[in-house]
């Protein structure tokens, strides 16, 4: 079964850090992290391409880092210097190569991140 499973969310104080993980059932070649706050549209946080290049939304640049471990079929989102406005459900999205087939635009179930004192 093709799937993306996020983990690592939780409650953290302002200025703190969290690392989110997105584990895929196959090779996750290109992927992005998105977030959706209550009452707002889902927005792109950042993405990593097949060659490892990354890009980030201006609101998180310098604080968040995306990385990938190909051996573990996992993509990470390291979040530092967290702010209350980072509070949202975070989603992983990606293209997966699994059992000799490509599966495009898969989404994880989301993980809640709450930044509050």
N, C-alpha and C positions, 0 to 999 in steps of 0.2 A: 504494500500500500504506500503510495506516494504521500508524504506529508512533511510539514515543517512544524517544529515544536519549539516554542519560545520558553525561556525560563529566566529567573534571576530578578524579576521585579520585586517591589516591596516598598516599604516606607523608609524614607531617609530624611535627615535634617538638611536644611539649606547649607550648601558648601560641601556636602558629602558626595560619595561616589557609589556607583552601582555598575555591575557588568551584566549585560543581558547576553544570553546565548540563543542561537537559533540552530537547532539540529535538524539536518535533512536526512531523508531516507536514502538518498543517493548523492552524487556529486552536485554540489550547489555551485554553479558556475558564475552567475552574476546575481547580485541581490541588493535589496535596499531595506532600510529601516524606515518605518513610517510611525506617526503617532496621531492620536485623535483625542483631544481634550473635550470635556463635556460642552455641548452646544457649538462645537467648532467642526470644521471639515478636516478630514484626514490630510496630513501634510507629510511631505518627504523630509526626513531628518538627514539622511545621507545614503550613499550607495557605494558599492565596490564592484568593479568590472572584472571580466574574466582575466585580465592581465594584472589585476591587483590595484589598479588606480582607484582612488577614492575622491568623493566630493561631498560637500556638506552644505546644509542650509546655513545662511549667515547667522542665524540665532544660536547655533551650536558650534560654530567654527572655533577651533582652539580649545574647546572643552570636551567634545566627543570624538572618539576614534573608532573606526570600523576596521576589523581585521578578519582574516579567514584562516582556518586550519583545514587544509584539504584532506589530511589523513583522517580527521574526525568528522568530515562533512559538516562542519559547523562554522557559522559566522557569529562574530561577537560585536557588541556595541559597548564600548567602555565610556561611561559617562562620569565626568568629573565636574567639580564646582557646580553642583546642581542647584537650580533655582526653583522657587515655587511654580513659576510659569512652565517648567518642564513636566509638570504633573499631567499625565495622560496615559492612555492605553497604548502600548508600543507593539507594533506589528512588524513581522519579518515577511518579506516578499522575495521570491526568487525563481530562477529557472533551474530545473533539476534534471540531471542525466541519471536515469535509473533503469536497470535491466535493459540496456541497449536502446532506450527510448528517451526522447526529450519530452519534458513536461514544463509548460511555460506558465508564468504568472501565477504561481502558487502562493497562498497566504497561510500564515500561522494563525493560531487562535487568539493571540494577543496576550500581553502580560501588563499588569497594572504597575505603574510607577507613581508614587505619591511623595512629593517633596514638601515637608511641613515640619514646623517646630512644635 
